[in-house]
Amino acid sequence: MLALTPRPLQTAGERALFAELARWDTGGAVRGAVVASLPVLDGPVGRRISDAVLFVPEGLAVVRIAEVPRQRGVVTALPEGSWTVGPEAGRPGEVLQLSGGGSTPLDGLMRAGMDTAVRLRRAGLEPGRIARLTVLVGDLSGLVPTDGDLGEGDQVALLEPRSLLLGIARSARYTGVANPRLWTTADVRAALEALELDGRVPTTQELNGEGFPYSPYVLRTPELLAPAAMAAAVAETEAGGASPVPAAHHPAPHAAVPEPLRPLADPAAAAAVAAAAIRADEEAARAAAPAHTRAQDLAFAAPARPLDTLVGPTAGVREDESGGIGGLFAAAEPIAAEPIAAEPIAAEPIAAQPAVPPTRVEAPAAPPAAGARAAGVPLVGPRRRQRSPRRTAVLVAAALLLVVLLGVGVTALFGGDDEASADASPSAAGQAGAPAEAPGGPQPGQIETVDGRTFVAQRVQSDPTCVGNAYGAVADFFTATDCSGLARALYSTDVGGRPVVVSVSAADMGEQSGALALRALADRNGSGNVSDLLREGVRYPGGPAKLSGAEYASVVSGSTVTIVETAWAGPGSTGSTADLDAVASTALVLPVPEPAAG
């Protein structure tokens, strides 16, 4: 266990927890993990809602160290409502009083987890499922439930080795569900930098000793995780196995104490699990790089000290960690190298994936000239279908255009009513007009499958301008700097049988600098946003009238900003915001229609 305390610890609970972790020593003999003191503060008074971040090879968790200064006995923790403490398990007790106020830390931990996810995604990292671990510090003799599992990723532990190990193990199990790839040494280093860890970042050797498989590349990026998830699904299908989703656990109040823990992590086994995927990504990265870049890569193949630079489709390359060569090698063309995500990283697994519609598995379009490619390294791979270069597609498009022109001519000659046309609603025209049926984009009723989740396209629309299609400060931004095309879509999906609406908006700003400026503005709370189609009056059967309690995700790819909002769609539907947040992250790669020409 590697404990990182870059700043002086402020509370007695912090000092007690990190003193306990320091006794375990580093390495995987007890438990391979990294715990960093990274407090998250909330509100004008700076109240702590989390105190640390826990990294294990399967994922990460936010940690709250909750002090119970004046009460003693057995704590009864609940997923909802106040926690209590009493003399014995199963007997009534008084409301728990935590240091700093409150009787349950779960609401604050949920906000801390969302804040951590947003900061990592802004840095180009995909965190996946984030667990929440509460460590109770005080004169406490027991815990109900005994194993501390409250469900939905919430874990509780007492400040003693066995309970702590069980809480960490269950957090790892929650984050590891449907996770196609372990966290690597480069992933953890990049994440700690994104979370602004003061002082030194752990070395590659230290992280490797904690069970994190070595990789010089940051692999937890959306464009690399999607192919990995598809490959994992294919492997499970061929093996005849089912997804390893653990059953809901509801411990009895008097459940027996679990047996002593067996070793929970084996660094060699963890490295073996991810070795094949890492080698495949490294070979794809070297094969996709230009010749002169590969030559320089070989020239620096034997550095004086181990490097963990972020090479390829990654973010946050540190020049001081790359021997001064910087980023994608400063001697090569500046950031104009071919983005690795644009190449089919795992073509064979994707083609063999039975759930993926055949229309999504087609040869990629020929790459444009280096001078025509947008500057910057995309944070995600292509999420919109390229126009097919085949002659048949061109003929089909021409035929459709001819049919539309003939229909317009016949209507003008025989059925046109000028006054009725003048009174037509613009929103109705937007729903039934040509943009929604434009070839090269999704059509209503089309099914998309991403990471095992099914999305159904309900409405699509393209506009040549963003002016009038936004609100708040984002609308003011478009008034000064308009986009060159806006594509929007409404998808439907479900989580555990509860319907979810997904709004996807893609604004092409013409250049990456404009896209980054728009995303930075839209990511801020209270700054407004691009108007979703529901806000503009577009409806679909069974859909809601507006987004209520929506979760948000965004990403930049070249000159395009993709913004996703997800909300419960059914009347009175409620559920975990973490589920909506996971759907929003997955939906970033959903296709949208081709932007309308200005």
LUMLUM-277364 format. One record per atom (N, C-alpha, C, O): residue in one letter; x, y, z. Coordinates in steps of 0.1 Angstrom, whole numbers, plus 5000, padded with zeros to 4 digits. Layout:
AXYZ...
# end
This chain:
M500849885000M500050005000M500950125000M501750145009L500750214990L501550334989L500750454993L499750484986A501150515004A500350625010A501050755006A502250775009L500350855000L500850974996L500251095004L499051105003T501051165011T500551275019T501351405015T502251445023P501051465004P501951575000P501751705008P502651785009R500551715015R500351835023R500251785038R499951665040P500551875047P500451835061P498951795064P498051865061L498851675071L497451625074L496751725084L497451765094Q495551745082Q494851855090Q494051795102Q493851865112T493451675101T492551625111T493251505118T494151435113A492651475130A493151355137A492751225130A493551135130G491651225123G491251105115G492151085104G492550965102E492651185097E493551165086E494851105091E495451015086R495351165102R496651115108R496550975112R497450895111A495350935118A495250795122A495150705111A495750595111L494450735100L494350645088L495650625081L496050515079F496350735078F497650725071F498650665080F499650595074A498650675093A499550605102A499350455101A500250375101E498050415100E497750275099E498150215085E498750105084L497950295074L498350245061L499950245060L500450155053A500650335067A502050335067A502650205073A503650155070R501850145083R502350025090R502249905080R502949805083W501449915070W501349805061W502549785051W502749685045D503349895050D504449895041D503949895027D502849875024T504949925018T504649935004T504649804997T505149705003G504149794985G504149664977G502849594979G501949634986G502749474973G501449404973G501349294983G500549204983A502249294993A502249185003A500949185011A500449075014V500449305015V499149315022V498049345012V497049275011R498249455005R497249504995R497949604986R498549704990G497949574973G498449664963G497549784960G496449754955A497849904963A496950014961A497750144963A498850144968V497150254959V497750394962V496650474968V495550484963V496950534980V496050624986V496650764987V497750774993A496050864981A496651004981A495651094988A494451094986S496251174997S495551275004S495151394995S496051474992L493951394990L493451494980L492051534984L491051494979P491951624994P490651664999P489851744989P490351814981V488551724989V487551794981V486651884991V486051825000L486652014988L485952104997L484652154990L484652164978D483652174998D482352214992D481752335000D481952345012G481152424992G480452534998G481352655002G482552635001P480752765006P481552885009P482452865022P483452935023V482052775031V482952755043V483952645041V484752625050G483952585029G485052485026G484852355034G485852305039R483652305036R483452185043R483952065035R483652055023R484651975042R485151865035R484151765032R483351725040I484051715019I483151605015I483951485012I483351375011S485251485010S486051375009S487451415012S487851525012D488251315016D489651345021D490751275013D491851325014A490451175005A491551104998A490951034986A489751024984V491850994977V491550914965V492250784966V493450784968L491550674964L492150534964L492250484950L491250484943F493450444946F493650374933F493950234935F494850204943V493250144928V493550004927V493649964913V493050044904P494249854909P494349824894P492949814888P492849834876E491849784895E490549764890E489849904888E488849904880G490250004895G489550134894G489950224905G491050214910L489050324909L489350414919L488150444928L487050414924A488450504939A487350534949A487750664956A488850694958V486650744959V486950854968V486650814982V485850734985V487450874992V487450825005V487150935015V487651045013R486250915024R485851005034R486250955048R485850845051I487151025055I487550985069I486651055079I486851175082A485650985084A484551045092A484951015107A484950895111E485151125114E485451105129E484251105137E483251185135V484151015147V483051005156V483651035170V484150945177P483651165174P484551205186P483951165199P484651135209R482551175201R481951165214R481051045216R480551025228Q480850965207Q479950845208Q480750715207Q481850715201R480150615212R480850485212R479750375210R478650395213G480250255205G479350145203G479350095189G480350105182V478250035185V478049975171V477350075162V476250125165V477950105151V477350195141V476550115131V476950015126T475250165129T474450115119T474350205107T473850315108A474950165096A475050255084A473950215074A473650095072L473250315068L472150295059L472450365046L473050465046P471950305035P472150375022P471350505021P471750585013E470250515029E469450635029E469150665043E468850575051G469150795047G468750835060G469950845069G471050815065S469650885082S470750905092S471250775097S470550675098W472550775099W473250665106W473050675121W472850785126T473050555128T472950555142T474050485149T474750405142V474150505162V475150435170V474550385183V473850475189G474650265187G474050215199G475050115206G476050085201P474550065218P475449975225P475649845219P476749785220E474649795212E474649665206E474049665192E473149745189A474449565184A473849555170A472349515172A472049425180G471449575164G470049535164G469249605174G468049595174R469849685183R469149765193R469049905189R470049955183P468049975193P467950125189P469050205195P469650175206G469550295187G470650385191G470250535188G469250565183E471250615191E471050755188E471650795175E472450715169V471250905170V471750955157V473250975158V473751045167L473950935148L475450945147L475751095145L475151165137Q476751145152Q477151285151Q478651275146Q479551245153L478851315133L480151315127L480851455130L480151555130S482151445131S482951575132S482751655120S482951605109G482451785121G482151865110G480651875107G480351955098G479851795113G478451805111G477851695103G478651635095G476551665105G475951565097G475951425104G476751405113S475051335099S475051205104S475251095094S475250975097T475551135081T475851045071T476751115061T476451235057P477851055056P478751125046P478351095032P479151135023L477351015029L477150965015L476851075005L477351064994D475951175009D475651274999D476951354995D477151374983G477751385004G478951455001G479951374993G480551424984L480051244996L480851154988L480451144974L481251134965M479051144972M478551134958M479051254950M479451244939R478951374956R479351494949R480851494947R481351534936A481651444957A483051434955A483451334943A484351364936G482751224942G482951134931G482651194918G483451174908M481551274917M481251344904M482351444901M482651464889D482751524911D483851624909D485151554904D485751604894T485451444909T486651374905T486551324891T487451334883A485351274887A485051224874A485251334863A485751314853V484651454867V484651564858V486151614855V486551634844R486951614866R488351664865R489151564856R489951604848L488951434858L489651334850L489251344836L490151334827R487951354833R487551364819R488051484812R488351484800R488151594819R488651714813R490151694809R490651754799A490851604816A492251574813A492351464802A493451424799G491151414797G491251314787G491251174792G491451084784L490951154805L490951024811L489550974814L488751064818E489250854812E487950794815E488050714828E488650614828P487350764839P487550694852P486750564853P487050484861G485650554845G484750444847G483950454860G483650564864R483550344866R482750344878R483650384890R484750334891I483150484898I483950534909I483250484922I482050514924A483950414931A483350374943A483550484954A484250574952R482850464965R482850564976R483050484989R482250404993L484150514996L484550445008L484550535020L485250645020T483850505030T483850585043T484650505054T484350385056V485550575060V486350515071V485950585084V486150705085L485350505093L484950565106L486050555116L486650445118V486350665122V487450675132V486850715145V486150825146G487050635155G486450665169G486450545177G487050435174D485850555189D485750445199D484550355195D483550355202L484650285184L483550205178L483950055179L485050015177S482849975183S483149835186S482549745175S482849625175G481749795165G481249715155G480549795144G480449915145L480049725134L479449795122L478349705117L478549585116V477249765113V476149695107V475849775094V475549895094P475949705082P476149565080P477649525083P478549605082T477849395086T479149355090T480249375080T481349415083D479849355067D480849365056D480949505051D481749535042G480049595056G480149735052G479649775038G479949885033D479049675031D478549705018D477149755018D476249685022L476949885014L475649945013L475049944999L473949984997G475749884989G475249874976G475550004968G475750104974E475449994955E475650104946E476950174947E477150294944G477950094952G479350154952G479650214966G480850264967D478750214975D479050274988D479550174998D478850065000Q480750195004Q481350095013Q481750175026Q482050295026V481650105037V481950155050V482950065057V482749945056A483950125064A484950045071A485250105084A485250235085L485650025094L486250085106L487750095105L488350035096L488350175114L489850195113L490550075120L491150085131E490449955113E491249845117E491549765105E490749765096P492649695104P493149635092P492149545084P492049565072R491549455092R490649365085R489449435078R489049405067S488849525085S487749605080S488149695068S487449705058L489349755069L489849835059L490149755046L489749795035L490749635048L491049555036L489749505029L489649505017L488749475037L487449435031L486749555024L486249525013G486849675029G486249785022G487049815009G486349844999I488349805009I489149824997I488749724987I488649744975A488649594991A488449484982A487049504976A486849474964R486049534983R484649554978R484649674969R483849674959S485349784972S485449894963S486049854949S485549894939A487149774950A487749724937A486749634929A486749644917R486049554936R485049474929R483949554922R483649524911Y483549664929Y482549744923Y483049814910Y482449824900T484249874911T484849944900T485249854889T485349894877G485549724892G485949634882G484949574873G485249504863V483649594877V482549534869V482449604855V482449724854A482449524845A482449564831A483549654827A483549734818N484649654835N485849734832N486749654822N487349554826P486949704810P487649624800P489149624802P489949544796R489649714810R491149734811R491549774825R490849864831L492549724831L493149764844L493749904842L494149944831W493849974854W494650094854W496150064853W496649974860T496850134844T498250104843T499050214850T498450314856T500350194850T501250294857T501050434851T501050534858A501050444838A500850574831A499450634834A499350754836D498450554835D497150604838D497050664852D496550774854V497650604862V497650654876V498450784877V498050874883R499650784870R500450904871R499751024864R499751134870A499051004853A498351104846A497151154855A496751274855A496451054861A495251094870A495751174882A495051274885L496851134888L497251214900L497651354896L497451454903E498251374884E498551504879E497251584876E497251704879A496251514870A495051584867A494351634880A493651734880L494451554891L493851584904L494751684912L494351714923E495851724906E496651834912E497351784925E497251854935L497951664924L498751624936L499951704937L500751714928D500151764949D501351844951D502551744954D502451634958G503751804951G504951724953G505151624942G504651644931R505951524944R506351424934R505251324931R504451294940V505151284919V504251184915V504951044916V506151044914P504350944921P504950814923P505750764910P505250784899T506850704912T507550654900T506850534894T506050464900T507250504882T506750384875T507050254883T506150164884Q508250244889Q508650124896Q507750114908Q507349994912E507450224915E506650214927E505250164924E504650074931L504650224913L503250184909L503250034905L502349964907N504249994897N504349854893N504449764905N503849654904G505149804915G505249724927G503849704934G503649614942E502949804932E501649794938E500649724930E499449714933G501149654919G500249574911G499649644899G498849574892F500049764896F499549834884F500449784872F501649804873P499849734862P500649684850P501349794843P500849904842Y502549774839Y503349884833Y502849914819Y502549824811S502850044816S502550084802S503150224800S502950314809P503850254789P504250394787P503150484781P503350604780Y502050424778Y500950494772Y499750504782Y499450414790V499050624782V497850634789V496750564781V496350604770L496250454787L495250364780L493850394784L492850354777R493550474794R492250504799R491650624792R491350724798T491650624779T491050724771T489750664764T489750554761P488750744761P487550694756P487750614743P487150514740E488650664734E488850604721E489550464722E489450384713L490250444733L490950314735L490050214743L490150094742L489250274753L488450184761L487350124753L486950004756A486750194743A485650144735A486050014728A485349914729P487150014720P487549884714P487949774724P487649664721A488549814735A488849714745A487549654751A487549534753A486549734753A485249674758A484649584748A484149474751M484749614735M484149534725M484949394724M484349294723A486249414725A487149284724A486849204736A486749074735A486649264748A486349184760A484949114759A484748994763A483949184753A482649124751A482749004741A482148904743V483549014730V483748904721V484348784728V483948674726A485448814736A486048704743A485148634752A485148504753E484248704760E483348644768E482348554761E481948454765T481848614749T480848544741T481448404736T480848304736E482748414731E483348294726E483548194737E483548074735A483848244749A484048144760A482748094766A482748004775G481648154762G480348114767G480048164781G479148104787G480748264785G480448314799G479548434798G479248494788A479048474810A478248584812A479048704818A480048674824S478448824817S479148934823S479248914838S478248884844P480448944844P480548924858P479949024867P480649104873V478649044867V477949144875V477549074888V476748984888P478049124899P477749054912P476249084915P475749184912A475648984922A474248994926A474249094938A475149114945A473049164939A472849254950A473049184963A472549074965H473649254972H474049204985H473249274996H473349394997H472449195003H471649255014H471949175027H471249085030P472949215034P473349135046P472349145057P471749245059A472249035064A471349035076A471949115087A473149125088P471149165096P471749245107P472649165116P473649225121H472449035117H473248955126H474148865118H474448755123A474548905106A475348815098A476648785105A477248865112A477148665102A478348615109A479548695103A479548735092V480548705112V481748775107V482448695096V482648575098P482848755085P483448685074P484748615079P485348655088E485148515071E486448445073E487548545071E487448635064P488748515077P489948595074P490248605059P490048515051L490648725056L490848755041L492048675036L493048665043R491948635024R493048575016R493748685009R493248795008P494948665003P495648774996P494648824985P494048754977L494548964984L493549024976L494149074962L493449104953A495449074961A496049124949A497349054946A498149034955D497549014934D498748944930D499349034918D498749024907P500349114921P500849194910P501249114897P500949164886A501748994899A502148924886A500848884879A500848894867A499848844886A498648804879A497948924873A497448914862A497949034880A497349154874A498049204861A497449244851A499449184861A500149224849A499849134838A499749174826A499749004841A499448904831A498048924824A497948914812V497048964833V495748994827V495749094817V495049084806A496549204819A496549324810A497649314800A497649404791A498549224800A499749224791A499349224777A499849294769A498349134773A498049114759A497449244754A497749284743A496549304762A495849434757A496949544756A496849624746I497849554765I498849654765I499749644752I500049734745R500249514750R501049494738R500349524725R500949584716A499049494725A498249524712A498249674710A498349724699D497949754721D497849894720D499249954716D499350054708E500349904722E501649964719E501949934704E502550024697E501649804699E501949774685E501149864676E501649904665A499849884680A499049964671A499550114671A499450174660A500050164682A500550294683A501750314674A501950414667R502750214675R503950224667R503550214652R504150274644A502650124649A502350104635A501650224629A501750254617A500850294637A500050414632A500950534631A500650634624A502050544638A502950664638A503650674625A503950574619P503950804621P504750824608P506150764610P506650734621A506750744598A508050674598A509050744606A509850684613H509150884604H510150954611H509950954626H510950964634T508650944631T508350934645T508850804650T509350794661R508550694643R509050564647R510550554648R511150494657A511250624639A512750624639A513250694652A514150644658Q512550804655Q512950874668Q512650794680Q513350794690D511550724679D511150634690D512250534693D512550504705L512750474682L513850374684L515150444689L515850384697A515350564685A516550634689A516550654704A517650654710F515350674710F515250694725F514750574732F514150584742A515050454726A514450334732A515150294745A514650214753A516350344747A517150304759A517450434767A518650474767P516550494774P516850624782P517650584794P517750474798A518250694799A519050684811A518250634823A518750574832R516950674824R516150634835R514750594829R514350644818P513950514836P512650474831P511750594829P511550674838L511150604817L510250704814L508850654813L508650534810D507850734817D506450694817D505650804809D504650854814T506250854798T505650964790T504350914784T504150794782L503451014781L502150984776L502251004761L502251114756V502350894753V502550894739V501350844732V500650754737G501050904720G499850864713G498650944716G498751064718P497450884715P496250964717P495950994732P495050944738T496851074738T496751094752T496751244755T496851324746A496651284768A496651424772A497651444783A497951354791G498251564784G499051594795G500451544795G501051504805V501151544783V502551504782V503451594789V503351714787R504251544798R505151634806R506551634799R507151524797E507051754796E508251764789E509451714798E510451664793D509351744811D510451714819D510551564822D511551514826E509451484818E509451344819E509851274806E509751154806S510151344796S510451284783S511851334778S512051334766G512651364787G514051394783G514151524775G515151544767G513151614776G513151744769G512551734755G512451834748I512251614750I511751604736I510251644735I509851694725G509451634746G508151684747G507151604738G507551544728G505851604743G504751554736G504951434726G505551334730L504651464714L504851354703L506151384696L506151364684F507151414703F508551444698F508551584691F507951594680A509251674697A509251814692A509851824678A509551904670A510851734675A511551734662A510551694651A510851724639A509551624654A508551584643A507651704641A507751804647E506651674632E505651784629E504851804642E504351714648P504651934646P504051964658P502551924659P501651984653I502351814667I500951764670I500151734658I498951724659A500851724646A500051684634A500151544631A499651494620A500751464640A500951324637A499551254637A498551304642E499551144630E498251074628E497651034642E498350954649P496451074646P495851024658P495650874658P495050824649I496150814668I496050664668I494650614668I494350514663A493750694675A492350654676A491650654663A490650584661A492250724652A491550714639A491750584632A491150564622E492750504637E493050374630E492150264637E491950284649P491850164630P491050054637P491949974646P492649884642I491950004659I492849944669I492649794670I493549714671A491349754671A491049614672A490049574662A488849544665A490449574649A489549554638A488849424639A487649414637E489649314641E489049184641E487949164652E486849114649P488249204665P487249184675P485949264672P484849214675I486149384667I484949474664I484149404653I482849404654A484749344643A484049284632A483349164637A482249124632A483849094647A483248974652A482148994663A481448904667Q482049124667Q481049164677Q479649144672Q479249224663P478849044676P477549024670P476549134673P475649154665A476749214684A475749314688A475949444680A475049524680V477049454673V477249584666V476649574652V476849474645P475749674648P475149664635P476149664624P477249724625P475949584613P476949574602P477249704596P478349724591T476349804597T476649934591T477750004598T478350094592R478049964610R479150034618R480549974615R481550044619V480649864609V481949794606V482249814591V481849724583E482849924588E483149944574E484550004573E485050064583A485250004562A486550044561A486650194563A485750274558P487650244571P487750384574P488150464561P488750414552A487650594561A487950674549A489450704549A490150704559A489950734537A491350764535A491750884543A490950984543P492850884551P493151004559P493451124550P494051114539P493051244555P493351364547P494851404548P495551344555A495151494539A496551544539A496951604553A496051654560A498251604556A498651654569A498251794571A497951834582G498351874560G498052024562G496552044564G496152144569A495651954559A494251974561A493751914574A492551944577R494551844582R494051784594R494051894605R494951974606A492951884614A492851984624A494051964634A494451854637A494552074639A495652074649A495152014662A494052024665G496151954669G495851904682G495551754682G495251694671V495651684693V495451544694V493951524699V493651574710P493151454691P491751444696P491651364709P492551274712L490651394717L490551324730L489651204728L489651114737V488951194717V488151064715V488351034700V488751124692G488050914696G488150874682G486950914674G486050984680P486850884661P485650924653P484350874659P484250754661R483450964661R482150914667R481050944657R479950894659R481351004645R480351024635R480850944623R481950944620R479850884616R480250814604R480750904593R480151004590Q481850854587Q482350924575Q481450894563Q480950784562R481350984554R480650964541R481350844534R482550844532S480650754529S481150634522S481750674509S481150754502P483050634506P483650674493P483150584482P483450604470R482250484485R481850394474R480950464464R480150544468R481050424452R480150484442R478750454444R477850544441T478350344450T476950314453T476350414462T475150454460A477050454472A476550554482A476250684475A475250754478V477250724466V477050854459V475750844450V475050944450L475550734444L474350714435L473050724443L472150784439V473150654455V471950664464V471650804468V470450844468A472650874472A472451014477A471951104465A471051184467A472451084453A471951154442A470451124439A469751214435A470150994440A468750954437A467851024447A466751064444L468251014460L467351084471L467151224468L466051284470L468251294464L468151444461L467251464450L466451564450L467251384439L466351394428L464951384432L464051454428V464651284441V463251264445V462751384453V461651424451V463651434462V463251554470V462951674460V461951744462L463751694450L463551804441L462251784433L461551884432L461951664429L460751644421L459551664430L458551724426G459651624443G458551644452G458251784455G457051824455V459351864456V459152014458V458452074446V457652164448G458952034434G458352094422G456852064420G456052144417V456551934423V455051894422V454251974432V453152014429T454751984444T454052054455T453852204451T452752254453A454852264445A454752404441A453752424430A453052534429L453652334420L452752344409L451352314412L450452384407F451052214421F449652164422F449152184436F447952204438G449952174446G449352174460G449852284469G449552284481G450552384463G451052484472G450052584476G449252634468D450052624488D449252724494D450152824501D450752794512D450352944495D451353034501D451053074515D451953074523E449753094518E449453134532E449753024542E450253044552A449352904538A449552784547A451052764549A451452734560S451852784538S453252764539S453852874548S454752844556A453352994547A453853104556A453553074570A454353114579D452453004573D452052984587D452652864593D452552834605A453452784585A454052664590A454952684601A455752784601S455052604611S455952614623S457352584620S457552474614P458352664623P459752624620P460152504627P460852424622S459652484640S460052364647S459452234640S460152134640A458252244634A457652134628A458452104615A458751984612A458952204608A459752184596A461052124600A461552044592G461652164612G462852104616G462751954619G463751874617Q461551914624Q461351774627Q461151684615Q461551574614A460351744605A460051654593A460851694581A460551624570G461751784581G462451824569G463551734566G463751634572A464251774555A465351694550A466451664559A467051554558P466951764568P468051734577P467951604585P468851534587A466651574590A466551454598A466651324589A466951224595E466451334576E466551224568E467851224559E467951144550A468751314562A469951324554A470851194555A471051144566P471251144543P472151024543P473451064550P473851174550G474050954556G475350984562G475251004577G476251024584G474050994582G473751014596G472750914601G472150844593P472550904615P471650814620P470150854616P469850974615Q469350754615Q467850774612Q467050734624Q467450644631P465850794626P465050754637P464750604636P464350554626G464850544647G464650394648G465950314647G465950194650Q467050384643Q468350314641Q468850274655Q468750354665I469450154656I469950104669I471450114669I472150074660E472050164680E473450174682E473750094695E473050114705T474850014695T475249944707T476649994710T477649984702V476850044723V478150094727V478350034741V477550054750D479549964743D479949904755D478749814761D478549814773G478049744752G477049654756G475649724759G474749654763R475649854758R474349924761R473749964747R474450004738T472349944746T471649974734T471050104734T470350144744F471250184724F470650314722F469850314709F470250264699V468650374710V467750384698V467650534695V467150614703A467950564682A467850704677A466350734676A465550664669Q465950844682Q464550894682Q464351014673Q463351014665R465151114674R465051234665R466451284662R467351274670V466651334650V467951384646V467651524639V466551534632Q468551614639Q468451744633Q469751804631Q470651794639S469951874619S471151944616S470852094613S469752124608D471652174617D471552324615D472852384610D473952334614P472752484601P474052544596P474652644606P475752694603T473952674617T474452774626T474052734640T473152664643C474852794650C474552774664C473852894670C473352884681V473753004663V473053124667V471553094668V470953044658G470953114680G469553084682G469352944687G468152904689N470352864688N470252724692N471052704705N471552594707A471152804713A471852794726A471252894736A470352974732Y471652884748Y471152984758Y472253014768Y473252944769G471953124776G472953164786G474253224779G474153274768A475353214787A476653264782A477053194769A477753244761V476653064767V477052994755V476353064743V476953064732A475153104745A474453184734A475253304730A475453344718D475753384740D476553504738D477853464730D478353534722F478453344734F479653304728F479353284713F480253324704F478253224709F477953194695F477653324687F477953334675T477153424694T476953554688T478253614683T478253674672A479253594691A480553654687A481353554678A482053604669T481253424680T481953324672T480953214669T480753124677D480353214657D479453114653D480152984649D481252994645C479452874651C479952744646C479652734631C478952814625S480352634625S480152614611S479152504608S478852474597G478552444618G477552344617G477152284630G478052264639L475952254632L475452194645L474652074642L473652084634A474951964648A474251834646A473751794660A474551784669R472451754661R471851714673R471051584671R470451564661A470951504682A470151384682A469551354696A470151394706L468451284696L467851234708L467851084707L467351024697Y468451014717Y468450874718Y467650834730Y467550904740S467250714730S466550654742S467350524746S467850454737T467450494759T468050374764T467350344777T466350414781D467850254785D467250224798D468350174807D469450124803V468150194820V469050154831V468250074840V467450124848G468449944841G467649854849G466149854847G465349844856G465749874834G464349884830G463750024831G462650034828R464550124836R464050254837R464450334825R465650344822P463450404818P463850464806P464750594808P464550664818V465650614799V466550724799V466550794786V466650734775V466550924786V466651004774V468151054773V468651104783V468651054761V470051094759V470051204748V469651174737S470551324751S470651434742S472151444738S473051454746V472451434724V473751454719V473851574710V473051574700S474751664713S474951784704S476351794700S477251784709A476651814687A477951824682A478151954674A477451974664A478952044679A479152174673A480552184667A481552164674D480552204654D481852214647D482252364647D481652444640M483352394654M483852534655M484852574644M485352684644G485152474635G486152514624G487552494628G488352464619E487952514640E489352494645E489352444659E488352474667Q490452384664Q490452324677Q490452434688Q489852404699S491052544686S491052644696S489652694699S489352714711G488852714689G487452754692G486652644699G485852674708A486952514696A486252404702A486652394717A485852374726L487952414720L488452414734L487752524742L487452514754A487652644736A487052764743A485652734746A485152764756L484852674736L483452644738L483252544749L482452564758R484152444749R483952334759R484252394773R483552354783A485352474774A485652534787A484452614793A484252614805L483752684784L482652764788L481452674792L480852694803A481152574784A479952494786A480152404799A479152374805D481352374802D481652284814D481352364827D481252294837R481352494827R481152574839R479652574843R478752584834N479452554856N478052554861N477452694859N478152794861G476152704854G475452834852G475852904840G475453024838S476652844831S477052914819S476052894807S476352944796G474952814809G474152784797G474652664790G475652594794N474152644778N474552524770N473952534756N473152624753V474352444747V473752424735V472352374738V472152284746S471252424731S469952384734S469752244729S470052204717D469252154738D468852014733D467552024725D466852124726L467251924718L466151924709L464851934717L463851994713L464751864729L463551884737L463352024741L462152064742R464352104744R464152244748R463552324736R462952424738E463852274724E463352344712E461952284707E461552314696G461352204715G459952154712G459952024704G458851984701V461051964702V461051834695V460651724705V461051724716R459751634701R459251534709R459251394702R459351394690Y459251284710Y459151154704Y458251074713Y458151104725P457550964708P456650894716P457250834729P458350764728G456650854740G457250804753G458350884759G458850854769G458750994752G459751074757G459251184766G458151224766P460151244774P459751354783P459651484776P460051494764A459051584782A458951724776A460251804778A460451894771K461051764788K462351834790K463351744798K462951644803L464551784798L465551724806L465451764821L465551884823S465251674830S465151714844S466151634852S466251514851G466951704860G468051644867G469051574859G469551464862A469451644848A470351584838A471751574843A472251664851E472451464839E473951454840E474551494827E473951494817Y475851544828Y476551604817Y477851544814Y478551504824A478251534802A479551494797A479951564785A479051594776S481251594782S481651664770S483051614766S483751564775V483351634754V484651604749V484951684736V484051724729V486251704733V486651774721V487351674712V488251594716S486951664699S487651584689S487951674677S487051704670G489251714676G489551804665G488851944667G489152004677S488051984658S487352114658S485952094663S485252194663T485551984668T484151954672T484051934687T484851854693V483051994693V482751974707V481451884707V480451924701T481551774714T480351694716T479851704731T480651684740I478651734733I478051754746I476851654747I476051654739V476851584758V475851484761V475151514774V475851554784E473851514774E473051524787E472151404788E471451364778T472051344799T471151234802T470251254813T470551324823A468951204812A467951224823A467051114823A466851044812W466351084834W465350984835W464151034826W463751144827A463550944818A462550974809A461150944813A460251014809G460950844821G459650794825G459050894836G459750954843P457750894837P457050974847P457450934861P457150814865G458051024869G458350984882G459550894883G459850844894S460350874872S461550784873S462550854881S462950964879T463150774890T464250824898T465250714899T464950594898G466550744901G467550654902G468850714906G468950834908S469950644906S471250694909S471750784899S471650764887T472250904903T472950994894T474250934888T474650974877A474850844895A476050774890A475650694877A476450684868D474450634877D474050564865D473850654853D474350624842L473250774855L473150864844L474450914840L474650944828D475350934849D476750984846D477450884837D478150924828A477250754840A477950644832A477350644818A478050624809V476050664817V475350664804V475850784796V476150764784A476050894802A476551014795A477950994789A478151034778S478750934797S480150904792S480150814781S480850824771T479250704782T479250604771T478650674758T479150634747A477750764759A477050824748A477850924740A477450974730L479050954745L479951054738L480351004724L480751084716V480250874722V480650814709V479550784699V479650734689L478250824703L477150794695L477150884682L477651004683P476750834671P476750914659P475751014658P474651004664V475951124652V475051234649V474951264635V475851214627P473851334630P473751354615P474851444610P475551514618E475051444597E476051534591E475551684593E474351704591P476451774597P476051914598P475451974585P475951944574A474452054586A473852114575A474852224569A475552294577A474852234556A475752334549A475252474552A474052494551G476152574555G475752704557G475452784545G475052904546
# end
